[in-house]
Amino acid sequence: MSVQVPTRADIEAAAGRVSDGLRRTPVLVLDCEDTGLDARVALKLELTQHSGSFKARGALNSVLSLPAGVVGVCAASGGNHAGAVSWAAARAGLTADVFVPSNATPAKIARIAEYGGRAHLVEGFVKDALDACLSFAHERDLPLIHPYDSFETVCGAGTTGLEIAEQVPGADLVVVGCGGGGLYAGLAAALNDRTDVQPVEPELCPALASAIEAGEPVPTTVGGVAADSLGAPRVGEIAFATAQRRGATSVLVSEEAIAGARQFLWAKARVLAEPGACVALAALLNGGVAVPRGETAVVIVSGGNNDTLPD
């Protein structure tokens, strides 16, 4: 099956579409004495974006790309995308029916209500929520805003990369947590061959790693502290095609490493990130991703919709 993989020009077109509605999220540079690394580390704080995560980018681009006459949308996710679609739909004057697992983080469910979305709680995992959403969309002839594997979602997510290119010129590496892979694919398109993009996954949610091993996207295990944001049932076709073209591999990190990175962010920078947003930093701190001395790595802190302090 042919997959339409975005180009940098597609990401730039999306940026023109969404620029008036999104925040330009800040970058925080960490000191070497804090990280214990010889490399420079810059945090791209996507948790400060509207709706509390980078997902607002893809949601808004998707909503603004809809044909005239659409009055409502639906979506499914572990919570962040559902909140983002609720926000984007409200901004465009549309209704939003969003499906999330019943055990989703309370902060993420609260986001949905905050923006006027109608939350449908589904027993099970993201796959079960997506199945319920697909049935709902079909019955009511509503467009479904996919959380990670639509062209519009990936292009919107990729606008993060355009900002990084301006805010951290000369960055050698961007490290990003990967669930369904929409942000990874968008960053790779936006940065093209200018900067390497390294995907990182939890050991208990290895969607991209499983696909690379199998040679195609396959169902994968979902579990652990990051499942509510990185628990895609399988990696997206766009992300997999991107990884194949770039010869990418996925770095896996443990539950302990994720928890340690979350504690680090709070202790050293007073950044309260959700567990899934700490996966990329975990790979740097535990040596899973090595950055040569004197080089610069940008780490995406993708969301903050979890209001519990790290243990």
N, C-alpha and C positions, 0 to 999 in steps of 0.2 A: 504494500500500500504506500502510495506517495504521500509524504508529509510536508506541509508547507512550513519551512523553518524561516523565521523572520530574519531580515537583514538589518544592518545599522540604519539604513534609510527608513525602514518600517518603524524602528524604535523612535527615530526623530519625528516621524509623522505623528506617532502616538503622543510624544511630548508636546507637540504643538496643539494637540486636541485637549490635553488634560492640564496644561500648565496653569491655567487660571484657577483650577479647583484643588490643586495639591500643594502641600508644603514642600519646600526645599529642606530636607532634613539635615541636621548638623553632623559634623564629623568631630570626634574627640580623639586626640592623639595621646597615646599612653607613653609614659616614660619607660625607658629600658630597665631601670631599677625596679619598677613595679612588675613587669612581666618576666624578668630574668632572661630575656632574649637579647641578642645583639642586633636584632632587626627593629626597625620602626614599625609600630602597629597603630593603625588608625581605625577607629570604630565608626562605622556608618550607622547612625542611630535611627533606624527605620521604625523603632517603637514610638517615636514622636510624631509619626504620620497620622493623618486623620484616621479615626477608628482604631488607632493603637497598633497598626502593623502596616507593612509594605503592601498588603493585599488591597488597600484602597486604590493603588495605582492601576492594577488590572481590572478591578471592579468598575472604576470610573471610565476607563477607556472602553470597556465592553458596553457599558450603558450608553455612552455617547456615540457608539458605533451602531446602535440599533436603528432599524428603519422607522420612519415616521408612523405614528398611529399605535405604537405599542403602549399599553397602559400599565403593564406589570411585568415583573420578572420573578424567577425563582432560582435558588441556589442551594448547594449542600456543601458542608465542610465540617471540620472539627470545631469551628467557632470563629476564627479570624476572618475567613472569607465571607461567612454569613453576615458578620457585623459590617464588613466593608461593603457588601452588596446592599445591605439595608441603608447604609449611609449614602452610597452613590445613587440609589433609587430615589431616596427622599430628596436629594439635591436636584434630580431631574423630574420630580413630580410624579414618580411611578410607585406602585405598590410593590412590596417584596415579600414573598413567602420563602422562608429559608429553613432548611432541614439540618439538624445537628444531632449527634448522639446524646442520649439523655444524661450521660455522665460528663458532658462538656463542662469545662471550667465555669463556675458561676459568673466570673467577670466577663466571659465571652458571651454568655446568654444575656447578661445585663446590657451589653453593647447593642445587641439586636433590638431590644425594647427601647433603648435610648433613642435610636434612630427611626423608630416606628415600624420596624419589620415585624412580620408575624412568624414567630418561632414554632416549628413543628419538631418536637423531641421524639427521637427514634431510638428504640433499644438496639444496642450493638455498637458498631464502629462506623467510620466514615463511609465505608462501602455500603452499609445498610442505609445510611442517610441519603447517599447518592441514588441508590435504587428507588427509595421512596420518592425522592425528588423527581426522578425521571418519569415515574408513573403519574405524578401530580402534573408535571409539565405537559405530558401527552394528553391527559384528560381535559385540561383547560386551555390547551394550545398557547402555552406561555413559553417565551424564550428562556433557556437555562443558561445562566452565567457560570461557566465551568471554573472550578477553583485553580486549575493549573494547566490544562491541556487544550486550550483554545488559542487561536492566533491572537485574538484581541487581548486576552488575559496576559499572555507572554509578552506582547509588545508593551503593554502598560507597565508590567513589572520591570521591564528592561530600562525604563526611564531612570531607574536608580543608577544604572551604569553610566548614563550621560552625566549625571551629577557628580559621580565619583571622578570621572575623567577631568572635570573642571576643579573639583575641590582638592583632589590629591593627584596633581599632574606627576607623571613619572612613576606611578605605583607599579610595582613589579608583579603583584599577585593580589587577587581578590578571593577570599575564602567565604563560602556561603553554605548554610545548611540546606539540605535537599530532602524534600518529601516527594511530592509529585514532580518537582523539578521545574516549575514555571519560572521561578526567580533565577535559577541557575541558567536556564536557556535564554532568558531575556538579557541577563548580564553578559553572557557569551556573545550574543548578537550585538549588543551595544558597544562592547569593548573590542569586538572583532579580534584581530590578531595583535592589538596594542598591548594587552595585558592578559596574563593567564588567569583563568577562573577555575578554582578547585572546589568541587562539591564534597560535602561532608555529611554523613548520615549517622544516626544512632545505630548501634549494633542490633537493636530490637525492631528497627524499621528500615531494613536495607533494600528499599525498592530499586534504586539505581544499581547497586552492587549485584542484586539478584538478576536484573536484566542484562547487565554486562556479562555475567557468567553464563546465562542461558542463550545469549545472542538475540534476545527480544524481550519486550516487557512481559513480565509474568506476575501472577499473584504472589504476594510476599507476606511475611509475618508482620504483625502490628502489635506493639506493646511498649511499655516503659513510660518514663516521665515526659517524653516529648511526643507521645502518640497523638495528642490533641491538636498539634500543629504540623507534625511531619508524618502522620500515620496514613499516608495514601495507600490504597490497596494494591496499586502497581504504579510504576513510574509512568509519566506521560510520554506519548509518542514523540512529541516535539523535543522533550528533554533527552530522550534516548537517542534520537537522530542527531541531536547536537553533540552528545557525548561520543557517538560513533565517529562523526566527522572530525572531532578534535582529538580522538584517541585518548579520551579522559578515563580516569579511574576514580572510584569513590573511596574516600577514607572513612573508616568506621570508628566511632568512639563509644566508650562504655557509659553506663549509667553514672558511675562514680565520677568520670571525667566531666560529664555534663553538669552534675551537681557542683563540682569544684569550680567550674567556669562561672556558674551562676553566683556562687559565693564570692568569687573574685570580683566580678563586676559590681556587686553591691559594696563590698569592702573597700575596693580601690577607687571606684568612680561614682558610687552612689547611683548606679544604673540598675533599676529593678526590671530585669528582663524575664520573660517566661522561659521555661526550660528549653523548648525547641529553638529559641533565639540564641542560645548559648552553645549550640553544637559546633559552630564554626570556630569560635574562640577555644573551645575545649581541645580541638585538634592542634591548635598552635601551642597551647600551654603544656600538652602532654607529649609533644614532639611528633605527633602523627603527620603533621604538615611542617616541613622544615623550610625556613626562610634564611637564605644566606646572610651572613654578616653585612650590615650596611644597606640591605635592601628594605623595601617598604611593602608591607602587607596591609590590605584593607579587609576588615572583618565586618560582615553584615550582622548587625543585631536587629533581627527581623521583626520582633513584636514584644509587647509588654502587657498583654491582657491576662495577667495573673497577679493579683494584689497580695499574695502571701510572701513574706520575707523568707529568704533562703535560711535553712536550718544551720 
